[in-house]
Amino acid sequence: LGWAPHPGLCPASAALLVSGPDGEMLWLNVTHRPGQAPRAWLRGRYQLPPCKQRWHTCAAFLSQAGLLVCGDRRGSLLLFPCSSFLEDAAESPGIATSSTELIGEDTRDYSESSCLSHKGALPLEAPLSVLFGLHGKMGVTSVTCHEGFIYSTGRDGVYRQLCVQDQQLEVLRKHRPCKGLQWIEELRFMPDGDLLVLGFHADNFVVWSSRTSENLHCIPCGGGHRSWSYCSSPLAEVFAFIKSGDVMLYQHEAQPCEQQVLLASLHGREITCVRHLGTVEVPGHAALNIFLTGSEDTTACVLALSESSWAAVPLTRLSDHISSVKALALDGPTGPGNKDFGDKGLSTLLFSAGGRAQIECYWLFCDRDPASESAVTCQVIHVASHRLDAHWERKKNRHRLIKMDPETRYMSLSVVPGTSTEQQLKPWTFLAAACSDGSVRIFGLLEAARKLVLVAESFHHQRCVLKVEAFLHTQAGAGRRHLLCSAATDGSITFWDITNPIIDAANILHQAEEEMQPLALGAPLLTIVAHSCGVNSLHIHQTPEGQYLVASGSDDGSIHVCLLEVVLGGCEAVAETCLRVLERVVRPCAHAAHVTGIRVLRPDLLLSASVDQRLTLWCWGPGGLNALSTTFFHVPDLADLDCWEVAEASGAMQYYCVLCGQGLEVLHAMA
């Protein structure tokens, strides 16, 4: 038995769902009037899919769509129609069409048999959509509808956000509220915008605040295998539960908060990577810069930074990673005019990667919302994920085997430009990754099928690869070539032509959209020993002449800059593509510590940042690299740097940069 919220019923009525033999679930409307016995009337019949434990655990009605969503003991989410038989009920004698008819009828001869006497007149509805085992084998604990979205919870430690598209359930994303909270029982949406997560952590009942990321209450009750109820009000909060046959009551009266948060934290640990998405203009507000950050605390954060107050407001957090987030990469339209999103917001395809060889992919939408506190709203849709050891989790008797290299980490990501626009029946987006196990890997994403597949790899470096950068070379009459640059801990920078592996992989995946055997990247085009130790920063900029300026920074504090030219079809060593070094400059001891961020702003202007907390602007010219200015910043242990340009009213370009490490800082780079 289970009660289901139904907005279309009057206050005197409620919807009751009953699971019976052979997976049959009945919908009963129960009406109660003072002085009369409660009455139940059959409104629908549903067929649950076959499984060992075949009964429902929770349900909710989508009244506007005429649908019923429910979860079962197997952890599946089911979507049923509930509008067709409501229209037929008006034509069937003896089946009440409204709760007012039930209240006004004489109930003296009412019996249990009359409740199910017309059971055969209602069709046995099959589910329109099934997400089998979405929450694992422990079952779905609750289903909630809020602002047009469906939220489901389970005892797998996550809650999911879903929507209905063409009468099909579609998972948008999943949230992991906090570490250790494996039994999530219910969600409560509060009037102040906070989301409370109710669940059990070990033998304690926990109320977790998503806004402040802290436990509001932790009540020892013995664990989740018991009946319980929780109620909150501005004056007090009450938790009742059954323990050892006794009814226990916990009451907490509201008290004034003695602790004031002066500055909320963005992450719980070091910020390892940052990307600037763009700027959102909101009427009546200053321009808002949208940033994405990844951290050692296993989360990625989307935050808005106002240009007037320079206060960072987190918009949403991505908690799908099981280890640290080391790298972020963006692809897709990111500014006004995106036909899929409108002309007032930002959208992009976001890739995040890090420890445990895990990659996650999301669609990210940011739009202005003057009514909200942050003046901008953010919607995230999870697209795909990939783990190198996913097959290991499915192996039987894996405890008897030795897992090879279980600590592979992705150190850097780069989206291969120009692949999703090629003439293909099913366009693929390709992603390059630098890996700690010494490999350079290429992944293919088919967004329609939500699949991320490993398509090519190379272990040429034989040591940890720290950085990758992909770029596209186009030449009139010679077509386009996809090129890749990778840098390792030995100070070498290697260049690849990955055009043929990408084309071959796209052809193979077009025939069968399943896992494929990774292809070989082949021999590299060129290797430059640029530094004496690891390359911590790398950036490539195309000049107006069609050449490429490659800048890198190292652990030894040096900066290396080289100018490359791509030659197509005229090299004997490589039949199709050849790289020629036109100019090369090394600036030793450019910084007093690791150079962890570098950007080429213009062909004659470079920006570098180091762990020595200095941001230096360099002029590139015939005389080599000359320092123009140095600014000290306040972020310790600098990990990453990103830059963007803003056009002033006079037409001049101004450059801004964001730095991350043990904190976050935005600076104006004076050109």
C-alpha positions as CSV (number, residue, x, y, z in Angstrom):
1,L,0.0,0.0,0.0
2,G,1.1,3.5,-0.7
3,W,-0.4,7.0,-0.9
4,A,0.4,9.1,-4.0
5,P,0.1,12.9,-4.1
6,H,-2.6,13.9,-6.6
7,P,-3.0,17.6,-7.2
8,G,-6.3,17.1,-9.0
9,L,-8.2,15.7,-6.1
10,C,-10.2,17.6,-3.5
11,P,-9.0,17.8,0.1
12,A,-11.4,15.1,1.2
13,S,-9.9,12.6,-1.3
14,A,-6.6,10.9,-1.7
15,A,-5.0,8.4,-4.1
16,L,-4.1,5.0,-2.8
17,L,-2.0,2.5,-4.8
18,V,-2.2,-1.2,-4.0
19,S,0.2,-3.9,-5.3
20,G,-1.2,-7.3,-5.6
21,P,-0.4,-10.7,-7.1
22,D,1.2,-11.1,-10.5
23,G,2.5,-7.6,-10.5
24,E,-0.9,-5.9,-10.8
25,M,-1.2,-2.5,-9.2
26,L,-4.5,-0.8,-8.5
27,W,-5.3,2.9,-8.2
28,L,-8.0,3.7,-5.7
29,N,-9.5,7.0,-4.8
30,V,-10.3,7.1,-1.1
31,T,-12.8,9.7,0.1
32,H,-13.6,10.5,3.7
33,R,-16.4,12.6,5.0
34,P,-17.0,13.4,8.7
35,G,-19.6,11.0,10.2
36,Q,-19.3,8.5,7.3
37,A,-17.1,5.5,6.7
38,P,-14.2,6.1,4.2
39,R,-15.0,4.9,0.6
40,A,-12.6,3.6,-2.0
41,W,-13.3,3.6,-5.7
42,L,-11.2,1.8,-8.4
43,R,-9.8,4.2,-11.0
44,G,-7.1,2.2,-12.8
45,R,-5.1,-1.0,-13.2
46,Y,-1.4,-1.2,-14.0
47,Q,1.0,-4.1,-14.8
48,L,4.4,-3.9,-13.2
49,P,7.3,-5.5,-15.1
50,P,8.5,-9.0,-14.1
51,C,11.1,-9.1,-11.3
52,K,11.8,-11.1,-8.2
53,Q,10.2,-8.5,-5.8
54,R,7.3,-7.2,-7.8
55,W,5.6,-4.4,-6.0
56,H,5.7,-0.6,-6.0
57,T,7.4,1.4,-3.3
58,C,6.4,5.0,-4.2
59,A,4.4,7.0,-6.8
60,A,3.4,10.5,-7.8
61,F,0.9,11.9,-10.4
62,L,1.8,14.3,-13.2
63,S,-1.6,15.8,-13.4
64,Q,-1.0,18.2,-16.3
65,A,0.5,15.4,-18.5
66,G,-2.0,12.8,-17.4
67,L,0.8,10.4,-16.3
68,L,1.7,8.4,-13.2
69,V,5.3,7.8,-12.3
70,C,6.2,5.1,-9.7
71,G,9.2,3.3,-8.3
72,D,9.4,-0.4,-7.5
73,R,11.3,-2.6,-5.1
74,R,13.8,-3.6,-7.9
75,G,15.0,0.0,-8.2
76,S,13.2,0.8,-11.5
77,L,11.2,3.9,-12.4
78,L,8.0,3.3,-14.4
79,L,5.7,5.7,-16.3
80,F,2.0,4.9,-16.8
81,P,-0.8,6.7,-18.6
82,C,-3.7,7.8,-16.3
83,S,-5.8,10.0,-18.6
84,S,-7.5,7.6,-21.0
85,F,-9.5,5.7,-18.4
86,L,-10.5,9.0,-16.7
87,E,-12.5,9.9,-19.8
88,D,-14.0,6.4,-20.0
89,A,-15.0,6.5,-16.4
90,A,-17.7,9.1,-17.2
91,E,-19.4,6.6,-19.5
92,S,-19.2,3.6,-17.2
93,P,-22.2,3.1,-14.9
94,G,-21.3,2.7,-11.2
95,I,-17.8,4.3,-11.6
96,A,-17.9,7.8,-10.1
97,T,-16.5,10.6,-12.2
98,S,-15.7,12.9,-9.3
99,S,-15.2,12.9,-5.7
100,T,-18.3,15.0,-5.1
101,E,-20.4,12.1,-6.5
102,L,-18.9,9.8,-4.0
103,I,-19.6,12.1,-1.1
104,G,-23.2,12.6,-2.0
105,E,-24.1,9.0,-2.6
106,D,-25.7,6.8,0.0
107,T,-23.1,4.6,1.6
108,R,-25.3,2.2,3.6
109,D,-25.0,-0.6,1.1
110,Y,-21.4,0.0,0.2
111,S,-19.1,-3.0,0.6
112,E,-15.7,-4.1,-0.4
113,S,-17.0,-6.0,-3.4
114,S,-18.5,-2.8,-4.9
115,C,-15.0,-1.3,-4.9
116,L,-13.6,-3.9,-7.2
117,S,-16.9,-4.9,-8.9
118,H,-16.0,-3.1,-12.1
119,K,-12.4,-4.1,-12.1
120,G,-12.8,-6.0,-15.4
121,A,-14.1,-2.8,-17.1
122,L,-10.8,-1.0,-16.8
123,P,-7.9,-2.0,-19.0
124,L,-4.6,-3.4,-17.5
125,E,-2.2,-0.6,-18.5
126,A,1.4,-1.5,-19.4
127,P,4.2,1.1,-18.7
128,L,5.0,3.6,-21.3
129,S,8.6,3.9,-20.2
130,V,10.8,1.8,-17.9
131,L,14.2,2.7,-16.4
132,F,15.1,-0.7,-15.1
133,G,17.2,-0.8,-12.0
134,L,17.9,2.9,-12.0
135,H,18.5,3.0,-8.2
136,G,20.0,-0.4,-7.8
137,K,18.6,-3.5,-6.2
138,M,17.7,-1.8,-2.9
139,G,14.7,-0.1,-4.4
140,V,13.3,3.4,-5.1
141,T,12.3,5.2,-1.8
142,S,10.5,8.3,-3.1
143,V,9.3,10.1,-6.2
144,T,8.6,13.9,-6.1
145,C,7.4,16.3,-8.7
146,H,8.7,19.9,-8.5
147,E,8.7,22.8,-11.0
148,G,8.1,20.4,-14.0
149,F,10.8,18.0,-13.1
150,I,10.7,14.5,-11.4
151,Y,13.1,13.7,-8.6
152,S,13.6,10.1,-7.4
153,T,15.6,8.8,-4.4
154,G,17.0,5.4,-3.6
155,R,19.3,3.5,-1.3
156,D,22.2,3.9,-3.7
157,G,23.4,7.2,-2.3
158,V,22.1,9.5,-5.1
159,Y,19.0,11.2,-6.1
160,R,18.1,11.8,-9.7
161,Q,16.5,14.6,-11.7
162,L,14.3,13.5,-14.6
163,C,11.9,14.8,-17.2
164,V,9.3,13.4,-19.5
165,Q,10.0,13.7,-23.3
166,D,7.5,12.2,-25.7
167,Q,6.0,10.1,-22.9
168,Q,9.5,8.7,-22.1
169,L,11.4,9.1,-18.9
170,E,14.8,10.8,-19.4
171,V,17.4,11.1,-16.7
172,L,18.9,14.6,-16.7
173,R,21.4,14.2,-14.0
174,K,22.2,12.6,-10.6
175,H,23.2,14.2,-7.3
176,R,25.3,12.8,-4.5
177,P,24.5,14.9,-1.5
178,C,27.3,13.9,0.9
179,K,29.8,11.1,1.5
180,G,28.4,8.2,3.4
181,L,24.7,9.0,3.1
182,Q,23.8,5.8,1.2
183,W,20.1,5.5,2.2
184,I,18.3,8.5,0.8
185,E,14.6,8.3,1.8
186,E,13.0,11.6,0.8
187,L,13.5,15.1,-0.6
188,R,11.9,18.3,0.8
189,F,11.8,21.5,-1.2
190,M,11.7,24.4,1.2
191,P,10.0,27.8,0.6
192,D,13.4,29.6,0.9
193,G,14.8,27.6,-2.0
194,D,16.8,25.1,0.1
195,L,16.5,21.4,-0.7
196,L,16.6,19.1,2.3
197,V,17.7,15.5,1.8
198,L,16.3,13.1,4.4
199,G,18.1,9.7,4.8
200,F,20.1,7.4,7.0
201,H,23.8,7.5,7.6
202,A,24.8,4.3,9.4
203,D,22.4,4.2,12.4
204,N,21.5,7.9,12.4
205,F,18.7,9.8,10.7
206,V,20.2,12.7,8.9
207,V,18.6,16.0,7.5
208,W,21.1,17.4,5.0
209,S,20.9,20.9,3.6
210,S,21.9,21.2,-0.1
211,R,22.3,25.0,0.2
212,T,24.8,25.0,3.1
213,S,26.2,21.4,2.5
214,E,25.9,20.5,6.2
215,N,23.9,18.2,8.5
216,L,21.1,20.1,10.1
217,H,20.1,17.2,12.3
218,C,21.7,13.8,13.1
219,I,19.4,11.7,15.3
220,P,20.5,8.2,16.5
221,C,17.6,5.9,15.8
222,G,19.2,2.6,14.9
223,G,19.1,2.8,11.1
224,G,16.7,2.8,8.2
225,H,14.9,-0.6,8.7
226,R,12.0,1.0,10.6
227,S,8.9,3.2,10.2
228,W,9.5,6.9,10.6
229,S,8.0,10.4,10.0
230,Y,9.5,13.8,9.9
231,C,7.8,17.2,10.1
232,S,9.3,20.7,10.2
233,S,8.0,24.2,10.8
234,P,9.5,27.6,11.6
235,L,9.0,26.9,15.3
236,A,10.1,23.3,15.7
237,E,11.1,20.1,14.0
238,V,9.7,16.7,15.0
239,F,11.0,13.2,14.1
240,A,9.0,10.1,15.1
241,F,10.2,6.5,14.7
242,I,9.6,3.0,16.0
243,K,12.5,1.3,17.8
244,S,12.2,-2.1,19.5
245,G,8.4,-1.9,19.4
246,D,8.4,1.6,21.1
247,V,7.2,4.8,19.4
248,M,10.0,7.3,19.9
249,L,9.7,11.1,19.5
250,Y,12.5,13.6,18.9
251,Q,11.6,17.3,19.0
252,H,13.9,20.2,18.3
253,E,12.8,23.8,18.9
254,A,14.1,26.4,16.6
255,Q,16.9,28.5,18.0
256,P,18.5,31.7,16.8
257,C,21.6,30.9,14.7
258,E,24.8,32.0,16.6
259,Q,27.1,31.3,13.7
260,Q,27.3,33.7,10.7
261,V,29.0,32.7,7.5
262,L,31.2,35.6,6.4
263,L,32.3,34.1,3.1
264,A,30.9,30.8,1.8
265,S,33.4,28.3,0.4
266,L,33.4,27.3,-3.2
267,H,35.0,23.9,-2.6
268,G,36.1,21.8,0.3
269,R,39.6,21.3,-1.0
270,E,42.0,22.7,-3.6
271,I,40.6,24.0,-6.9
272,T,42.5,22.1,-9.6
273,C,41.0,23.6,-12.9
274,V,38.9,26.5,-14.0
275,R,37.2,27.6,-17.2
276,H,35.4,30.8,-18.2
277,L,32.2,30.0,-20.0
278,G,31.0,33.5,-20.9
279,T,29.0,36.5,-19.7
280,V,25.3,36.8,-19.1
281,E,23.6,40.3,-19.3
282,V,20.7,40.7,-16.9
283,P,18.6,43.9,-17.0
284,G,19.0,45.8,-13.8
285,H,22.1,43.9,-12.8
286,A,25.8,44.1,-13.5
287,A,27.2,41.6,-16.1
288,L,27.6,38.1,-14.7
289,N,30.6,36.0,-15.6
290,I,30.0,32.3,-15.5
291,F,32.9,30.0,-14.4
292,L,33.3,26.3,-14.1
293,T,35.7,24.9,-11.5
294,G,36.9,21.4,-10.6
295,S,38.4,20.4,-7.2
296,E,40.1,17.7,-5.2
297,D,36.8,17.4,-3.3
298,T,35.4,15.3,-6.2
299,T,32.9,18.0,-7.4
300,A,32.7,20.5,-10.2
301,C,30.9,23.8,-9.6
302,V,29.2,26.3,-11.9
303,L,29.3,29.7,-10.4
304,A,28.4,33.3,-11.3
305,L,30.6,36.3,-10.5
306,S,29.1,39.7,-10.6
307,E,31.3,42.5,-12.1
308,S,29.9,45.0,-9.6
309,S,30.3,43.1,-6.2
310,W,32.8,40.4,-7.5
311,A,31.0,38.0,-5.2
312,A,30.9,34.4,-6.4
313,V,27.5,32.6,-6.2
314,P,27.5,28.8,-6.8
315,L,24.7,28.0,-9.3
316,T,25.0,24.2,-9.2
317,R,27.4,21.4,-8.3
318,L,28.2,18.3,-10.2
319,S,28.9,15.3,-7.9
320,D,29.2,12.3,-10.3
321,H,32.9,11.9,-9.8
322,I,34.2,9.3,-7.3
323,S,37.7,10.9,-7.2
324,S,39.2,14.3,-7.8
325,V,38.3,16.4,-10.8
326,K,41.6,17.3,-12.6
327,A,40.5,18.8,-16.0
328,L,37.6,20.5,-17.7
329,A,37.0,21.0,-21.4
330,L,34.2,22.9,-23.3
331,D,32.7,22.4,-26.7
332,G,29.8,23.8,-28.6
333,P,28.0,27.2,-29.0
334,T,28.7,29.3,-25.9
335,G,27.3,32.7,-26.7
336,P,24.2,34.6,-27.8
337,G,22.5,33.3,-31.0
338,N,22.6,29.6,-30.2
339,K,19.6,28.4,-32.1
340,D,19.0,25.6,-29.6
341,F,18.9,27.8,-26.6
342,G,18.0,31.4,-27.6
343,D,19.8,34.7,-27.6
344,K,19.8,35.5,-23.9
345,G,22.0,32.8,-22.4
346,L,24.9,30.5,-22.7
347,S,25.1,26.8,-23.5
348,T,28.0,24.4,-23.9
349,L,29.0,20.7,-23.9
350,L,31.1,20.2,-20.8
351,F,33.6,17.4,-20.2
352,S,35.1,16.8,-16.7
353,A,37.8,14.2,-15.9
354,G,40.2,13.2,-13.1
355,G,41.0,10.3,-10.8
356,R,40.0,6.7,-11.2
357,A,40.1,7.2,-15.1
358,Q,36.6,8.7,-15.1
359,I,35.1,11.1,-17.6
360,E,31.7,12.8,-17.3
361,C,29.9,14.7,-20.0
362,Y,27.1,17.3,-19.6
363,W,25.0,19.8,-21.5
364,L,25.1,23.1,-19.6
365,F,22.5,25.8,-20.0
366,C,22.7,29.2,-18.3
367,D,20.0,31.8,-18.7
368,R,19.1,35.1,-17.0
369,D,16.5,35.0,-14.2
370,P,16.1,38.4,-12.6
371,A,13.8,37.0,-10.0
372,S,16.4,34.6,-8.5
373,E,19.0,35.6,-5.9
374,S,21.9,35.0,-8.4
375,A,20.0,36.7,-11.3
376,V,20.9,33.6,-13.5
377,T,19.6,30.1,-13.6
378,C,21.6,27.0,-14.6
379,Q,20.3,23.7,-16.0
380,V,22.5,20.6,-16.3
381,I,21.8,17.5,-18.4
382,H,24.1,14.5,-17.9
383,V,24.9,13.1,-21.4
384,A,27.4,10.3,-20.9
385,S,30.2,8.9,-18.8
386,H,33.2,6.5,-19.2
387,R,35.6,4.6,-16.9
388,L,38.5,2.6,-18.1
389,D,37.8,-0.1,-15.5
390,A,34.0,-0.3,-16.0
391,H,34.4,-3.8,-17.4
392,W,36.3,-4.7,-14.2
393,E,33.2,-4.0,-12.1
394,R,31.2,-6.5,-14.1
395,K,33.7,-9.3,-13.8
396,K,32.9,-12.3,-11.6
397,N,35.3,-13.4,-9.0
398,R,37.3,-10.2,-9.5
399,H,38.6,-10.5,-5.9
400,R,40.8,-13.4,-7.1
401,L,42.4,-11.3,-9.8
402,I,45.0,-8.5,-9.8
403,K,43.7,-5.2,-11.1
404,M,46.3,-3.6,-13.3
405,D,47.0,0.1,-12.7
406,P,43.9,1.0,-10.7
407,E,45.1,4.6,-10.1
408,T,45.1,6.0,-13.7
409,R,44.2,9.7,-13.7
410,Y,43.3,12.0,-16.5
411,M,45.5,15.1,-16.3
412,S,44.2,17.2,-19.1
413,L,41.4,17.3,-21.7
414,S,41.0,19.0,-25.1
415,V,38.0,18.8,-27.5
416,V,39.1,18.1,-31.0
417,P,37.7,21.0,-33.0
418,G,35.8,20.6,-36.3
419,T,34.7,17.0,-35.9
420,S,31.1,17.4,-35.0
421,T,30.4,19.6,-38.1
422,E,31.8,17.1,-40.7
423,Q,29.4,15.5,-43.2
424,Q,28.4,12.4,-41.2
425,L,25.0,10.7,-40.7
426,K,25.6,10.7,-37.0
427,P,28.2,13.4,-36.0
428,W,30.6,12.4,-33.3
429,T,32.5,14.8,-30.9
430,F,36.0,13.7,-30.2
431,L,38.0,14.3,-27.0
432,A,41.7,14.0,-26.3
433,A,42.9,13.1,-22.9
434,A,46.4,13.1,-21.2
435,C,46.7,10.1,-18.9
436,S,49.0,9.4,-16.0
437,D,49.7,5.9,-17.3
438,G,51.8,7.3,-20.2
439,S,49.1,7.2,-22.8
440,V,47.3,9.7,-25.0
441,R,43.7,8.6,-25.5
442,I,41.0,9.7,-28.0
443,F,37.3,9.3,-27.1
444,G,34.3,9.6,-29.3
445,L,30.9,11.0,-28.0
446,L,27.7,10.2,-29.9
447,E,25.3,12.6,-28.1
448,A,22.1,11.0,-29.5
449,A,22.9,7.6,-28.1
450,R,24.6,9.1,-25.0
451,K,27.7,7.0,-25.5
452,L,31.3,7.8,-24.8
453,V,33.7,5.3,-26.4
454,L,37.5,4.9,-26.4
455,V,38.5,5.0,-30.1
456,A,42.3,5.4,-30.2
457,E,45.4,5.5,-27.9
458,S,49.2,5.6,-27.9
459,F,51.8,4.9,-25.2
460,H,54.5,6.7,-27.1
461,H,55.6,8.9,-24.1
462,Q,56.2,6.0,-21.7
463,R,55.7,8.4,-18.8
464,C,52.9,10.5,-17.3
465,V,51.4,12.8,-19.9
466,L,50.5,16.2,-18.3
467,K,48.9,18.3,-21.1
468,V,47.1,17.9,-24.4
469,E,45.9,20.5,-26.9
470,A,44.1,19.8,-30.1
471,F,43.9,22.2,-33.0
472,L,42.5,22.3,-36.5
473,H,44.5,23.2,-39.6
474,T,42.7,24.2,-42.8
475,Q,44.3,24.9,-46.1
476,A,42.6,25.9,-49.3
477,G,42.7,23.0,-51.8
478,A,44.3,20.6,-49.2
479,G,41.4,20.0,-46.9
480,R,41.6,20.0,-43.1
481,R,43.8,18.2,-40.7
482,H,43.2,17.5,-37.0
483,L,46.4,17.9,-35.1
484,L,47.2,17.2,-31.4
485,C,50.0,18.3,-29.1
486,S,50.9,16.4,-26.0
487,A,53.4,17.1,-23.2
488,A,54.9,14.8,-20.6
489,T,56.9,14.8,-17.4
490,D,60.3,14.5,-19.3
491,G,59.8,18.0,-20.8
492,S,59.1,16.8,-24.3
493,I,56.3,18.1,-26.5
494,T,55.0,15.8,-29.2
495,F,52.7,16.6,-32.2
496,W,50.4,14.2,-33.8
497,D,48.2,14.0,-36.9
498,I,45.0,12.3,-35.7
499,T,42.9,12.9,-38.8
500,N,43.0,9.3,-40.1
501,P,42.3,7.6,-36.7
502,I,39.3,9.9,-36.2
503,I,37.9,9.1,-39.7
504,D,38.4,5.4,-39.2
505,A,36.8,5.4,-35.8
506,A,33.8,7.4,-37.1
507,N,33.3,4.8,-39.8
508,I,33.6,1.9,-37.4
509,L,31.2,3.5,-34.9
510,H,28.7,4.3,-37.7
511,Q,28.4,0.6,-38.4
512,A,28.1,-0.5,-34.8
513,E,27.6,2.0,-32.0
514,E,29.2,-0.4,-29.4
515,E,32.6,-0.7,-27.8
516,M,35.4,-1.0,-30.3
517,Q,39.0,-2.1,-30.1
518,P,41.1,1.2,-29.7
519,L,43.0,2.1,-32.8
520,A,46.6,3.2,-32.8
521,L,47.5,6.8,-33.2
522,G,50.6,6.0,-35.3
523,A,53.9,7.7,-35.2
524,P,54.1,11.3,-34.1
525,L,55.0,14.1,-36.6
526,L,57.5,15.9,-34.4
527,T,59.0,15.8,-30.9
528,I,60.6,18.8,-29.3
529,V,62.5,18.6,-26.0
530,A,61.4,22.0,-24.6
531,H,62.2,21.7,-20.9
532,S,64.3,19.7,-18.5
533,C,61.3,18.4,-16.5
534,G,57.6,18.3,-16.5
535,V,55.4,20.6,-18.7
536,N,52.7,22.0,-16.5
537,S,51.1,24.5,-18.9
538,L,50.6,24.5,-22.6
539,H,48.7,26.7,-25.1
540,I,48.5,27.0,-28.9
541,H,47.5,30.1,-30.8
542,Q,47.0,30.4,-34.5
543,T,48.5,33.5,-36.1
544,P,46.9,35.5,-39.0
545,E,49.5,34.0,-41.3
546,G,48.2,30.5,-40.6
547,Q,51.2,29.5,-38.4
548,Y,51.0,28.3,-34.8
549,L,52.6,29.7,-31.7
550,V,53.1,27.0,-29.1
551,A,53.9,28.2,-25.6
552,S,54.7,26.0,-22.6
553,G,55.8,26.4,-19.0
554,S,57.6,23.9,-16.8
555,D,58.5,22.7,-13.3
556,D,61.9,24.3,-13.7
557,G,60.4,27.8,-14.0
558,S,61.2,28.2,-17.7
559,I,59.0,29.2,-20.6
560,H,59.4,27.8,-24.1
561,V,57.9,29.4,-27.2
562,C,58.1,28.0,-30.7
563,L,56.5,29.0,-34.1
564,L,55.4,26.1,-36.3
565,E,54.3,25.9,-39.9
566,V,52.1,23.0,-41.2
567,V,53.0,21.7,-44.6
568,L,50.5,19.4,-46.4
569,G,51.5,16.9,-49.0
570,G,55.1,17.9,-49.5
571,C,57.1,16.0,-47.0
572,E,58.8,12.7,-47.7
573,A,59.0,11.4,-44.1
574,V,55.2,11.8,-43.6
575,A,53.1,11.4,-46.7
576,E,50.3,13.9,-45.7
577,T,51.4,16.2,-43.0
578,C,54.7,17.7,-41.9
579,L,55.6,20.3,-39.2
580,R,58.4,22.8,-39.6
581,V,59.9,24.8,-36.7
582,L,60.4,28.4,-37.9
583,E,61.5,30.0,-34.6
584,R,62.2,28.8,-31.1
585,V,62.9,30.7,-27.9
586,V,63.5,29.5,-24.3
587,R,63.4,31.8,-21.3
588,P,65.0,30.0,-18.4
589,C,64.1,31.1,-14.8
590,A,61.2,33.1,-16.0
591,H,59.6,32.3,-12.7
592,A,60.9,31.2,-9.3
593,A,58.7,28.2,-9.2
594,H,56.5,25.9,-11.3
595,V,54.8,27.7,-14.3
596,T,51.3,26.2,-14.0
597,G,49.5,28.6,-16.3
598,I,50.3,30.2,-19.7
599,R,48.2,31.8,-22.4
600,V,49.0,33.4,-25.8
601,L,46.8,36.5,-25.9
602,R,48.1,37.8,-29.2
603,P,50.9,36.7,-31.5
604,D,53.1,39.3,-29.7
605,L,51.7,39.0,-26.2
606,L,51.9,36.1,-23.7
607,L,50.7,35.7,-20.1
608,S,52.2,33.3,-17.6
609,A,51.4,32.5,-13.9
610,S,53.4,30.5,-11.4
611,V,53.3,29.0,-8.0
612,D,55.5,32.0,-7.0
613,Q,52.3,34.0,-7.1
614,R,53.4,36.2,-9.9
615,L,51.4,37.0,-13.1
616,T,53.7,38.2,-15.8
617,L,52.9,39.7,-19.2
618,W,55.5,39.0,-21.9
619,C,56.2,40.6,-25.3
620,W,57.1,38.2,-28.0
621,G,59.3,39.7,-30.8
622,P,62.5,39.4,-32.7
623,G,64.4,39.9,-29.5
624,G,62.8,37.0,-27.8
625,L,60.6,37.2,-24.7
626,N,60.7,40.5,-22.7
627,A,58.7,41.0,-19.5
628,L,56.3,43.9,-19.7
629,S,54.7,43.9,-16.3
630,T,54.4,41.6,-13.2
631,T,51.4,41.4,-10.9
632,F,51.3,39.6,-7.6
633,F,48.2,37.6,-6.9
634,H,46.9,36.0,-3.6
635,V,46.1,32.4,-4.6
636,P,48.6,30.0,-3.1
637,D,49.5,26.8,-4.9
638,L,48.3,28.0,-8.3
639,A,46.9,25.1,-10.4
640,D,45.3,26.5,-13.5
641,L,44.7,29.7,-15.4
642,D,42.1,30.8,-18.0
643,C,41.8,34.1,-20.0
644,W,39.2,35.9,-22.0
645,E,39.0,39.2,-23.8
646,V,36.4,42.0,-23.5
647,A,35.9,44.7,-26.2
648,E,35.7,48.2,-24.7
649,A,33.5,51.0,-26.1
650,S,36.5,52.5,-27.8
651,G,37.2,49.2,-29.7
652,A,40.3,48.3,-27.7
653,M,40.5,44.8,-26.3
654,Q,41.0,44.2,-22.6
655,Y,42.2,40.9,-21.2
656,Y,41.0,39.3,-18.0
657,C,42.2,36.1,-16.3
658,V,41.0,33.8,-13.6
659,L,43.4,31.9,-11.4
660,C,42.7,28.9,-9.2
661,G,44.5,26.9,-6.5
662,Q,43.9,27.4,-2.8
663,G,41.1,29.8,-3.8
664,L,40.0,31.7,-6.8
665,E,41.0,35.2,-8.1
666,V,40.1,37.3,-11.1
667,L,42.6,39.9,-12.4
668,H,42.7,42.4,-15.2
669,A,45.8,41.8,-17.4
670,M,47.1,45.2,-18.4
671,A,48.1,45.1,-22.0
